[in-house]
């Protein structure tokens, strides 16, 4: 007997989580019935999906239909065109509807009812509001037999960002590292989670040190797309620039690169590349860069009417020019 149900509806405003659910279901579907047994239907109406359900297929084994865009449908169209077709669908067919909801764009109630009537599952992926994330992180940590207090949870959100999937993965790593029943305060979170946050910011910071404006801009946009906070990135970039300033001063004093490399807490090749980048700039430039980031921090705290991404990109452009 198949483990798949006739229909699924995954809806909500946590678009990242919905995308993960969609990708996982598609992978399972292709494993079950092969790529030929999976049909992806985009920008379709309920009538289009009904036509797909009624059409013959050459797939051998279970047939899967993955349907995106259900948040644009109306109750009337689902009731008229899709619900009867879904009720009469072949027993060897599974239809998965995905609705990325926002504002008034929501999966219609008739689709909820049709999926349940067909013997399917309806599940919501609702994004936790940013101000509720610390309490969510505390509860998630408890599920992993890890204890963190409110200050530790806030520190985790500050370092890792506001994406629930990222926070959950970081908590899972902390639980594995610390063992069952471990307790972590804000300092413990900063020491452990901070290491991975710092590593993610290195690419951006090193591009800035090397005055690679295009590379720094691309790195910043990628990190932001992954959920990194501008404040967190600014913190780690400032640390890296201060480290570069120390290297620049050592070079000016005549210290040998091999000696400096041995004092840096980096892998040898990374340290050598970092020293080479620093040697292409000077102390005054690095000091101006650090001052620019200090101004950015003030602007991020309400000193400017511009949005944080615009402020950060302007700062990066000024430093890496």
MARGU-743698 format. One line per 2 residues: their letters; for each residue x, y, z of N, C-alpha, C. Coordinates in steps of 0.05 Angstrom, whole numbers. Layout:
BEGIN
a> X Y Z X Y Z X Y Z; ...
END
This chain:
BEGIN
xx> 17 -24 0 0 0 0 18 25 0; 11 44 -17 28 68 -20 26 85 6
xx> 49 98 13 50 116 36 40 143 28; 35 148 2 26 174 -7 -4 176 -6
xx> -14 199 1 -43 204 2 -52 215 -25; -78 215 -31 -87 225 -57 -81 254 -62
xx> -81 270 -41 -77 299 -45 -64 312 -21; -49 334 -26 -37 350 -5 -41 379 -12
xx> -45 395 9 -45 424 6 -25 435 26; -4 449 17 15 462 35 12 492 30
xx> 5 507 50 0 535 46 11 551 70; 14 577 66 23 594 87 41 616 77
xx> 51 633 96 68 655 88 98 650 92; 105 626 102 133 619 104 142 607 77
xx> 148 624 58 153 615 31 178 597 29; 198 602 46 222 586 46 216 557 54
xx> 200 555 75 193 528 85 175 514 65; 157 528 52 140 516 31 158 506 8
xx> 178 522 0 196 513 -21 211 488 -13; 219 486 12 233 462 21 214 438 21
xx> 189 441 29 170 419 28 165 410 0; 163 429 -19 159 423 -47 182 407 -58
xx> 207 416 -52 230 402 -63 232 374 -52; 226 371 -26 228 344 -14 207 325 -25
xx> 182 335 -29 161 318 -40 168 310 -69; 179 329 -84 186 322 -112 208 301 -113
xx> 227 303 -95 249 283 -94 237 256 -87; 219 255 -67 207 230 -60 190 218 -83
xx> 176 236 -97 159 227 -119 176 215 -141; 198 228 -148 215 218 -169 228 191 -160
xx> 234 189 -135 244 163 -125 224 141 -126; 198 148 -122 176 129 -122 169 121 -151
xx> 165 141 -168 154 135 -195 172 143 -218; 196 153 -212 213 162 -234 206 190 -243
xx> 224 203 -257 219 230 -266 195 231 -285; 190 210 -301 168 210 -320 141 211 -306
xx> 141 203 -280 115 202 -266 109 227 -251; 125 248 -254 121 273 -240 114 295 -260
xx> 91 308 -256 83 331 -273 82 356 -256; 96 377 -265 96 403 -251 78 422 -266
xx> 58 432 -252 38 450 -265 40 478 -253; 48 497 -268 52 525 -258 33 543 -273
xx> 25 565 -259 7 585 -271 -18 573 -283; -29 553 -270 -52 539 -280 -78 548 -265
xx> -100 544 -278 -126 548 -265 -136 522 -254; -157 522 -237 -169 497 -228 -178 479 -251
xx> -188 492 -273 -196 477 -296 -173 463 -309; -150 477 -310 -126 464 -322 -118 439 -306
xx> -118 441 -280 -111 418 -263 -131 396 -267; -156 402 -269 -176 382 -274 -171 367 -301
xx> -163 383 -321 -157 371 -347 -133 352 -345; -113 360 -330 -89 342 -326 -98 316 -312
xx> -115 319 -292 -124 295 -278 -139 276 -296; -154 287 -315 -170 270 -333 -154 259 -356
xx> -130 271 -362 -114 263 -385 -100 236 -380; -97 220 -400 -82 195 -397 -52 200 -393
xx> -39 182 -380 -10 185 -375 5 160 -383; 30 164 -391 47 142 -399 64 132 -375
xx> 61 146 -352 77 139 -329 71 111 -319; 91 96 -310 88 70 -299 90 73 -269
xx> 70 63 -254 70 66 -226 54 91 -217; 60 101 -194 44 123 -184 50 149 -199
xx> 29 165 -203 30 190 -218 28 213 -198; 46 233 -201 46 256 -183 42 281 -199
xx> 24 299 -189 21 325 -200 28 346 -179; 47 363 -185 56 384 -167 45 411 -178
xx> 28 423 -163 14 447 -172 21 471 -156; 32 492 -169 39 517 -156 19 538 -162
xx> 17 558 -145 1 581 -150 -28 579 -141; -34 561 -123 -62 557 -114 -72 581 -99
xx> -54 599 -90 -63 623 -75 -78 642 -93; -77 639 -119 -90 657 -138 -119 648 -145
xx> -127 625 -136 -153 613 -144 -176 624 -128; -200 621 -139 -224 629 -125 -240 605 -116
xx> -256 609 -95 -273 587 -86 -291 576 -108; -303 595 -123 -322 586 -144 -309 568 -164
xx> -285 576 -173 -271 560 -194 -263 532 -183; -254 531 -158 -247 505 -147 -271 487 -144
xx> -293 499 -135 -318 483 -131 -329 473 -157; -328 490 -178 -340 483 -204 -322 464 -220
xx> -296 470 -221 -279 455 -240 -261 434 -227; -251 439 -203 -230 421 -192 -241 401 -172
xx> -259 408 -155 -268 390 -134 -280 364 -146; -297 365 -166 -307 339 -178 -285 322 -190
xx> -266 335 -203 -244 320 -215 -226 307 -194; -222 322 -172 -205 311 -151 -219 287 -137
xx> -245 290 -134 -260 267 -121 -259 242 -139; -258 247 -165 -259 224 -184 -231 215 -194
xx> -210 226 -182 -183 220 -192 -176 191 -188; -159 181 -205 -149 154 -204 -136 149 -177
xx> -140 125 -166 -128 118 -140 -98 118 -140; -86 116 -163 -57 115 -165 -45 143 -171
xx> -60 164 -165 -51 191 -170 -50 207 -144; -29 223 -142 -26 242 -119 -23 270 -130
xx> -39 289 -119 -37 317 -127 -28 333 -103; -7 349 -107 3 366 -85 0 395 -93
xx> -16 410 -78 -20 438 -84 -3 455 -65; 10 476 -76 27 494 -60 17 522 -63
xx> 11 535 -41 1 563 -41 19 580 -24; 33 598 -37 51 617 -22 35 642 -17
xx> 24 643 7 4 663 14 17 690 22; 3 711 16 12 738 23 -11 757 20
xx> -16 772 42 -39 791 40 -65 777 35; -79 785 14 -104 773 8 -101 748 -10
xx> -78 743 -19 -73 719 -36 -71 695 -19; -92 679 -17 -92 656 0 -106 632 -14
xx> -98 609 -6 -111 585 -17 -141 586 -9; -159 583 -28 -188 585 -22 -197 563 -4
xx> -218 569 12 -229 549 31 -239 525 16; -249 529 -8 -260 506 -24 -237 486 -30
xx> -213 496 -34 -190 477 -39 -184 461 -14; -184 474 9 -180 460 34 -200 437 36
xx> -225 444 31 -247 424 34 -244 402 13; -236 409 -11 -234 388 -32 -211 369 -26
xx> -189 379 -17 -166 362 -10 -174 343 13; -187 353 33 -195 336 56 -215 315 47
xx> -234 324 30 -255 305 21 -244 282 4; -221 288 -9 -208 267 -25 -191 249 -9
xx> -190 254 18 -173 237 35 -145 247 38; -141 273 31 -114 284 32 -108 300 58
xx> -84 312 59 -75 327 82 -72 356 75; -79 373 94 -75 402 92 -56 411 114
xx> -35 425 107 -16 434 128 -8 463 122; -4 478 144 3 506 142 31 510 150
xx> 45 527 135 73 535 142 72 566 147; 69 573 172 65 601 179 91 611 191
xx> 101 633 180 126 644 190 121 657 218; 139 651 236 138 664 262 146 693 260
xx> 131 711 272 138 739 272 166 743 285; 180 763 275 208 767 284 209 770 314
xx> 190 785 326 191 789 355 185 764 371; 173 744 358 167 719 372 188 698 368
xx> 209 704 352 229 683 346 244 674 371; 252 691 390 266 681 413 250 660 428
xx> 224 664 432 208 644 446 205 619 429; 204 622 403 203 598 385 229 583 388
xx> 252 597 389 278 584 391 281 569 417; 270 580 439 271 567 465 255 541 463
xx> 231 542 451 215 518 449 228 497 431; 240 506 409 253 487 391 278 474 404
xx> 292 490 420 315 479 435 306 458 455; 284 463 468 273 444 487 267 417 474
xx> 256 418 449 251 393 434 276 378 429; 299 392 427 325 379 422 340 373 448
xx> 326 375 471 339 370 497 362 389 502; 357 414 494 377 436 498 362 458 512
xx> 375 470 532 362 492 547 376 518 542; 361 538 532 371 565 529 351 585 541
xx> 362 607 552 344 627 564 338 648 543; 322 668 551 314 689 533 337 705 521
xx> 357 711 538 380 727 528 396 710 508; 398 684 513 412 667 494 397 664 468
xx> 370 662 469 354 660 445 356 686 429; 357 709 442 360 734 427 387 736 414
xx> 407 726 428 434 727 417 435 709 392; 422 686 393 422 667 371 409 680 346
xx> 386 694 350 372 707 328 390 729 317; 403 744 334 421 765 325 444 755 308
xx> 455 732 315 478 721 301 470 706 275; 449 690 277 442 672 255 422 685 235
xx> 405 703 244 385 715 227 357 706 234; 338 714 218 310 710 225 296 687 210
xx> 311 672 194 298 649 180 296 625 199; 272 615 202 268 593 221 284 568 214
xx> 286 562 188 302 539 180 331 541 188; 342 565 185 370 570 193 373 567 223
xx> 354 579 238 355 578 267 353 549 277; 335 534 264 331 506 272 356 490 267
xx> 369 494 244 394 479 237 416 486 257; 418 512 265 438 520 284 433 507 311
xx> 408 506 320 402 493 345 408 463 344; 403 451 321 409 422 319 439 418 321
xx> 455 435 309 485 433 311 493 437 340; 481 457 354 489 462 381 481 438 399
xx> 458 426 394 450 403 410 470 380 406; 479 375 381 498 354 376 525 360 389
xx> 533 385 387 559 393 398 560 391 429; 538 400 442 538 402 471 527 378 485
xx> 511 361 471 501 337 484 474 341 498; 460 319 504 434 321 517 435 336 544
xx> 414 352 548 412 366 574 429 390 578; 444 398 557 462 421 559 446 447 563
xx> 459 465 577 448 492 581 467 513 570; 456 531 554 473 552 542 462 579 549
xx> 480 598 557 472 625 561 480 641 536; 477 668 537 483 685 514 512 683 506
xx> 530 681 526 559 679 520 565 652 506; 552 631 515 556 605 502 546 605 473
xx> 524 618 469 513 620 441 532 636 424; 541 658 434 560 676 419 585 661 412
xx> 595 645 431 620 630 426 617 609 404; 594 595 405 591 573 386 577 581 360
xx> 554 593 362 540 602 337 555 624 323; 569 641 339 584 663 327 605 654 308
xx> 617 630 313 638 620 296 627 616 268; 604 604 265 593 599 238 584 625 225
xx> 573 644 241 565 669 230 589 684 220; 611 683 235 636 696 226 646 684 200
xx> 645 658 198 655 645 174 639 653 150; 612 655 153 596 663 130 602 691 121
xx> 611 708 139 616 736 131 644 740 120; 661 720 122 689 723 113 691 730 84
xx> 675 716 67 676 721 38 671 751 32; 651 761 45 644 790 41 666 808 52
xx> 675 803 76 695 820 88 721 819 73; 729 796 64 754 794 49 752 807 22
xx> 729 807 9 725 821 -16 728 851 -11; 718 860 12 720 889 18 749 897 23
xx> 763 880 38 792 885 43 807 886 17; 800 868 -2 814 867 -28 804 889 -46
xx> 785 905 -37 773 927 -53 761 916 -79; 748 893 -77 734 881 -99 705 889 -96
xx> 697 912 -108 670 923 -104 649 904 -115; 653 893 -139 633 875 -150 630 850 -134
xx> 652 838 -126 651 814 -110 638 818 -83; 644 841 -71 633 848 -45 603 852 -47
xx> 594 865 -68 565 869 -72 550 843 -76; 561 825 -93 549 799 -97 548 783 -72
xx> 570 783 -56 571 768 -31 550 779 -12; 548 805 -10 528 817 8 500 809 0
xx> 493 811 -25 466 804 -34 459 774 -29; 479 757 -33 475 729 -27 470 723 2
xx> 486 736 19 483 733 48 456 743 57; 447 765 46 421 776 54 399 758 45
xx> 402 746 21 382 727 11 380 702 29; 402 695 42 403 672 60 392 679 88
xx> 385 705 92 373 713 118 392 726 137; 417 732 129 436 746 147 426 774 152
xx> 429 783 177 422 810 185 444 830 178; 437 854 170 457 874 163 474 881 187
xx> 462 883 211 477 889 235 498 868 241; 490 843 238 509 821 243 532 822 223
xx> 526 826 197 547 828 177 566 851 182; 555 874 190 571 898 196 590 892 219
xx> 581 877 239 597 870 262 622 854 253; 616 832 238 638 815 230 657 828 210
xx> 646 845 192 664 859 174 682 878 189; 671 892 209 688 910 225 710 895 238
xx> 704 871 249 725 855 262 746 848 242; 738 840 218 758 832 198 775 856 189
xx> 762 879 186 778 903 179 797 911 201; 789 908 226 808 915 248 832 895 247
xx> 825 870 241 847 850 238 865 858 215; 853 867 193 870 876 170 887 900 177
xx> 875 918 194 891 942 203 915 933 219; 911 913 236 934 903 252 956 891 234
xx> 947 877 213 967 866 194 981 888 179; 966 908 171 978 931 156 999 945 173
xx> 993 949 198 1012 962 216 1037 944 220; 1033 918 222 1056 900 225 1073 901 200
xx> 1061 901 177 1076 903 152 1092 929 150; 1080 951 160 1093 977 159 1117 977 178
xx> 1115 962 200 1138 960 218 1160 942 207; 1155 928 185 1175 911 173 1173 882 181
xx> 1151 874 193 1148 846 201 1146 828 176; 1158 805 177 1157 786 154 1130 774 151
xx> 1120 770 127 1093 758 123 1091 731 136; 1113 715 136 1112 688 149 1107 691 178
xx> 1118 711 191 1114 716 220 1086 724 225; 1075 742 209 1047 751 212 1028 728 208
xx> 1034 711 188 1016 689 181 1014 670 205; 1036 666 219 1036 648 242 1019 659 265
xx> 1015 685 266 1000 697 288 970 699 282; 962 695 257 934 697 250 920 670 255
xx> 896 672 265 881 648 271 865 640 246; 880 632 225 868 624 200 884 601 189
xx> 872 585 171 888 565 156 910 579 141; 933 566 137 956 579 125 950 592 98
xx> 936 578 80 930 589 54 912 614 56; 892 612 73 874 635 77 890 659 89
xx> 907 653 108 923 675 119 941 688 98; 954 672 81 971 683 60 956 700 41
xx> 932 692 33 915 708 15 906 733 29; 900 732 55 891 755 70 913 776 72
xx> 938 767 78 961 785 79 966 798 52; 963 782 31 967 793 4 947 815 -2
xx> 922 810 6 901 831 1 907 856 17; 916 852 42 922 876 59 946 891 49
xx> 965 877 37 989 891 27 982 909 3; 958 905 -9 950 922 -31 935 947 -22
xx> 932 951 3 919 975 14 938 989 33; 928 1007 50 945 1021 69 929 1027 94
xx> 943 1036 114 931 1040 140 909 1061 139; 914 1083 125 894 1105 124 868 1095 111
xx> 871 1079 90 847 1069 76 831 1051 95; 845 1033 110 831 1016 128 818 1031 151
xx> 831 1052 160 819 1068 182 794 1082 172; 794 1092 147 770 1105 135 748 1084 132
xx> 755 1060 125 735 1039 121 721 1033 148; 737 1031 169 726 1026 196 708 1048 204
xx> 716 1073 198 699 1096 205 673 1096 189; 674 1087 164 650 1085 147 630 1065 159
xx> 641 1043 169 623 1023 182 612 1033 208; 627 1049 222 616 1061 247 593 1080 240
xx> 596 1095 218 574 1112 209 550 1095 200; 555 1072 188 534 1055 179 518 1045 204
xx> 531 1038 225 518 1028 249 500 1050 260; 509 1075 260 492 1097 269 467 1100 252
xx> 471 1099 225 449 1102 207 429 1079 210; 439 1055 215 421 1032 219 404 1035 244
xx> 413 1051 263 398 1056 288 379 1079 286; 373 1088 262 354 1110 258 366 1136 249
xx> 391 1136 242 404 1160 233 399 1168 204; 385 1151 190 379 1156 162 352 1146 155
xx> 339 1159 135 313 1150 125 315 1128 105; 339 1122 95 342 1101 75 339 1073 87
xx> 332 1053 71 330 1026 81 357 1014 86; 359 993 102 384 982 111 401 971 89
xx> 388 959 69 404 948 46 417 970 30; 402 991 25 414 1014 11 437 1026 26
xx> 434 1029 52 456 1040 69 480 1022 67; 476 996 70 498 977 70 513 977 43
xx> 497 977 21 510 976 -5 525 1002 -11; 515 1024 -1 530 1050 -4 556 1049 11
xx> 555 1038 35 579 1035 51 600 1017 38; 590 994 28 608 975 15 621 988 -10
xx> 605 1003 -25 615 1016 -49 636 1037 -42; 632 1052 -20 651 1072 -12 677 1060 -2
xx> 675 1037 12 699 1025 23 715 1011 1; 701 996 -16 715 979 -36 722 993 -62
x> 714 1019 -64 720 1033 -89 750 1036 -94
END
